[in-house]
Amino acid sequence: GEVARRWAGRFGVPYAVVLHGADVPDSQKRRFGAVYPLIKPLVRRVWRQAARVIAVSDTLQALALRTWPEGRIDVVPNGVDVDRFQPLCRDETAPKEGKIALLVVARLIEIKGIQHLLTALSLLPEEMRRKIHLRLCGTGPYEAELRRQAEQVGMTAQVEFSGLVSYEEIPARLHEADLFVLPSLQEGLPLSLLEAMASGLPVVATTVGGIPGVVKDGENGLLVPAADPTALRDALVRLLTNPALRQSLGAAARRDSLDWSWDAVWERYEALLSPVT
């Protein structure tokens, strides 16, 4: 934002700022709590001089307005490439042998809440737990702790650490999954969630950030409180034992994801930006 502000001043062109999460003061106090008080004056200056300030969710907008109470911040959600991310034709009601594949695509950091997912899986009945295969796509400083936890709860064989997966590979990883889980403690509006929904996967996510704005509990996914392994386990049991529910939620997720296609989102950006260009 500061770079854009300087270049805009030099060339006399307007600039816009889009807020995604950690860039908003106090959004991730555990990680950046010491930095936020120092950068607030700079942040306010960047936002104040911008032609438009846009947040990707209502909750992020509300948080940003605490730093800039007199400001105007519009809301436009993230977009998703609904052509790249499409459902794989499958019959969820047909008898299925082998594992049920769960997928997480996220940085391996504490606020993604994967530790609570591992706890939730450890609370499943043993027979159900043996049928689970959890794939974690991502890297981060919390990986060693997650590996230790997986070993501690006796799920080393069920948890796959896939490491950093290229963007080109993500559609294939989604097609290999039966359901998508995002147990975050904090979010703006996660693109990985939108991509999973566009791929027609049933999703389980937490009621944080902009997630409740796109996931409607029981309609196109399941929502649980953050940091609540028991509620997360119960939601997983509902999906693991009900293929028809997985199918219906996945179909609804794909249908609703079209509202966040890049074409639809860009129309909203165009409406906001055209008066200042």
CORWO-V836465 format. One record per helix or strand of 2 or more residues. SS is the DSSP state (alpha for helix, beta for strand). FROM is the first residue (numbers start at 1). TO is the last residue. Records with the same first field share a line. If there is no record, write none. Layout:
# CORWO-V836465
SS: FROM-TO ; FROM-TO
This chain:
# CORWO-V836465
alpha: 2-11 ; 29-49 ; 58-67 ; 110-112 ; 114-122 ; 126-130 ; 143-152 ; 167-175 ; 191-198 ; 211-213 ; 229-240 ; 243-260 ; 262-276
beta: 16-19 ; 52-55 ; 74-75 ; 100-105 ; 132-138 ; 159-163 ; 179-182 ; 202-206 ; 221-224
